[in-house]
Amino acid sequence: MHDSYTTQEQAALPFLFAALQIDQAIQHETASDYINAALDHNVALWLYFKNLMQHTDPEVAAEFMPFLVRASKFMVSAATLLRLEADKELLSHVVSINLNMSELLLRSPSEPLTQL
């Protein structure tokens, strides 16, 4: 990431970019290969972030981990279901969760995120 971004911005931007990538695929009804690639990237992002947070301050991890575990499981399940059948509503839900995560990270205090 660019050095001029705050720690919160560096953590939030990948979730924003993932949401935009999936949303573009929805809006342009792009080939399923592009949607699947976007979903795979999204799953990898969530799993990476969950694993990263497990190694931060135990107090922060304890508070945030239940959400990250549920959200990561949801993203894996959603990607699996979407490979079987296109569902714009589910895709929109995935986008919304990414946008919400991005906003949550932007509003977070900087101390816990400095360890990322």
C-alpha positions in Angstrom: 0.0 0.0 0.0 1.0 3.6 -0.4 2.9 5.2 2.5 0.6 8.2 2.7 -2.4 6.0 3.7 -3.3 5.7 7.3 -3.2 2.3 8.9 -7.0 2.2 8.9 -7.1 3.1 5.2 -4.5 0.4 4.4 -6.7 -2.2 6.2 -10.0 -0.9 4.7 -9.0 -0.5 1.0 -8.8 -4.2 0.1 -12.4 -4.7 1.2 -13.5 -1.7 -0.7 -11.6 -2.9 -3.9 -13.1 -6.4 -3.5 -16.6 -4.9 -3.2 -16.1 -2.8 -6.3 -14.7 -5.7 -8.3 -17.7 -7.9 -7.4 -20.1 -5.0 -8.1 -18.6 -4.3 -11.5 -19.1 -8.0 -12.4 -22.8 -7.7 -11.3 -23.4 -4.5 -13.2 -21.8 -5.6 -16.4 -23.1 -9.2 -16.1 -19.5 -10.2 -16.8 -18.6 -13.8 -17.6 -18.8 -16.3 -14.7 -15.1 -16.7 -14.8 -14.6 -13.1 -13.8 -17.2 -13.3 -11.1 -15.7 -16.5 -9.8 -12.2 -14.9 -9.7 -13.6 -11.9 -7.9 -15.3 -14.2 -5.3 -12.1 -16.2 -4.9 -10.1 -13.0 -4.3 -12.8 -12.0 -1.8 -12.6 -15.3 0.1 -8.8 -15.1 0.2 -9.0 -11.6 1.6 -11.4 -12.5 4.4 -9.4 -15.6 5.4 -6.1 -13.7 5.3 -7.5 -10.9 7.4 -9.0 -13.4 9.9 -5.7 -15.2 10.2 -3.9 -11.9 10.6 -6.2 -10.7 13.3 -5.6 -13.9 15.3 -2.0 -12.7 15.8 -2.8 -9.2 17.0 -3.4 -8.0 20.6 -5.4 -10.8 22.3 -7.9 -8.4 23.7 -8.7 -7.0 20.2 -8.7 -10.5 18.7 -11.1 -11.8 21.4 -13.5 -9.0 20.6 -13.3 -9.1 16.8 -12.7 -12.8 16.1 -16.2 -14.1 16.4 -17.4 -11.7 13.8 -14.4 -12.5 11.5 -15.0 -16.2 11.8 -18.7 -15.9 10.9 -18.0 -13.5 8.1 -15.3 -15.6 6.6 -17.4 -18.7 6.8 -20.2 -16.8 5.1 -17.9 -15.6 2.3 -16.7 -19.2 1.6 -20.3 -20.5 1.6 -21.5 -17.7 -0.6 -18.7 -18.2 -3.1 -19.5 -21.9 -3.2 -23.2 -21.3 -3.8 -22.6 -18.7 -6.4 -20.4 -21.1 -8.4 -23.5 -23.4 -8.6 -26.1 -20.7 -9.4 -25.9 -17.0 -10.0 -27.8 -15.0 -7.5 -27.7 -11.2 -7.7 -29.2 -10.7 -4.3 -26.5 -12.9 -2.7 -23.8 -11.1 -4.7 -25.2 -7.7 -3.5 -25.1 -9.0 0.1 -21.4 -9.9 -0.3 -20.7 -6.4 -1.7 -22.6 -4.8 1.3 -20.6 -6.8 3.8 -17.3 -5.8 2.2 -18.4 -2.1 2.2 -19.4 -2.4 5.8 -16.1 -4.0 6.8 -14.2 -1.2 5.0 -16.2 1.4 6.9 -15.7 -0.4 10.2 -12.0 -0.5 9.7 -11.9 3.2 8.7 -13.7 4.1 11.9 -11.6 1.8 14.2 -9.1 3.3 16.6 -5.6 3.1 15.1 -3.8 1.3 18.0 -5.1 -2.2 17.3 -4.5 -1.9 13.6 -0.9 -0.7 14.0 0.0 -4.4 14.7 -1.2 -5.5 11.3 
